[in-house]
């Protein structure tokens, strides 16, 4: 009987220790309306300091799948962040533009759409203690 109690105690304590290993939250981003299987879908988690200035603090990339794809950012600490997304159809790792300055490839940010270039103020969200999920449409 003591052995069973000892085993259960060890199992319980290992579960508690494992649960405490997780730092930060998970942010899941479901991207809707991917128009083709061409190229990759790139996503970046940004702070105000990195927004529209280059790579994010966390970056993800996966093969494009027509319809819907999901990106996941794990162990995100508390703070204010924004997500930027790009369907890089020609896989050159940057957004391409028409001669008139309009984007050739689909993009989106958290917080909805802006007229003109996206802003951190309209795209930001707060990370606290709970996991987050966003559905963002290209």
NORQUIGI-V867825 format. One record per run of one state. SS is the DSSP state (H for helix, E for strand, L for the rest). FROM is the first residue (numbers start at 1). TO is the last residue. If there is no record, write none. Layout:
ss | from | to
SS | FROM | TO
SS | FROM | TO
This chain:
ss | from | to
L | 1 | 1
H | 2 | 21
L | 22 | 24
E | 25 | 34
L | 35 | 39
E | 40 | 46
L | 47 | 57
E | 58 | 63
L | 64 | 66
E | 67 | 76
L | 77 | 78
E | 79 | 88
L | 89 | 96
E | 97 | 97
L | 98 | 102
E | 103 | 103
L | 104 | 106
E | 107 | 109
L | 110 | 119
H | 120 | 123
L | 124 | 124
E | 125 | 127
L | 128 | 131
E | 132 | 137
L | 138 | 138
